[in-house]
Amino acid sequence: MPSKVSVNNDACIGCGLCVGSCPDLFEFGDDGKAVAVDAPVTDEAAAEDAIANCPVGAIVGE
């Protein structure tokens, strides 16, 4: 269970799945790609879903 999440910017394609499903953990950066908000994970199930459902595997739990 991750306490934080991060996004590999090189792998991210900006599909928005994580931003739409977990807006408390992710937002879009100026380049249109997802970035993780610097906050602890409060909904572990949502974070795990974002990690599992990223189509390019760009989200990592820490």
C-alpha positions in Angstrom: 0.0 0.0 0.0 1.6 3.2 -1.2 2.0 6.2 1.1 2.9 8.5 -1.8 2.6 8.2 -5.6 4.7 9.6 -8.4 4.4 9.9 -12.1 7.2 9.0 -14.6 6.9 12.1 -16.9 8.7 10.4 -19.7 6.2 7.6 -19.8 3.0 9.5 -19.2 0.8 10.1 -22.3 -1.6 12.5 -20.5 -4.6 10.3 -20.9 -6.1 11.8 -17.7 -7.4 8.5 -16.2 -5.6 9.2 -12.9 -6.6 12.9 -12.8 -10.2 12.0 -13.4 -10.3 9.1 -10.9 -8.0 10.6 -8.2 -8.0 14.4 -8.4 -6.7 14.6 -4.8 -3.5 12.8 -5.9 -3.0 13.9 -9.5 -3.3 17.0 -11.6 -2.2 18.1 -15.1 1.1 19.9 -15.5 1.8 22.7 -17.9 2.8 20.1 -20.5 -0.5 18.3 -20.3 0.9 15.3 -18.6 -0.1 14.1 -15.1 1.9 15.0 -12.0 1.4 13.7 -8.5 0.3 16.2 -5.9 2.8 16.4 -3.1 0.4 14.9 -0.5 0.2 11.7 1.4 -2.2 9.0 0.1 -5.4 9.1 2.0 -7.4 6.7 -0.2 -5.2 3.7 -0.7 -7.7 1.8 -2.9 -8.0 4.7 -5.3 -4.2 5.0 -5.4 -3.8 1.3 -6.1 -6.5 1.6 -8.9 -4.6 4.5 -10.5 -1.4 2.5 -10.4 -3.0 -0.6 -11.8 -5.0 1.2 -14.5 -2.4 3.5 -16.0 -2.2 2.4 -19.6 1.5 3.0 -19.8 2.5 2.1 -16.2 3.7 5.6 -15.5 2.4 5.7 -11.9 4.5 4.3 -9.1 3.6 3.9 -5.5 6.2 4.7 -2.9 
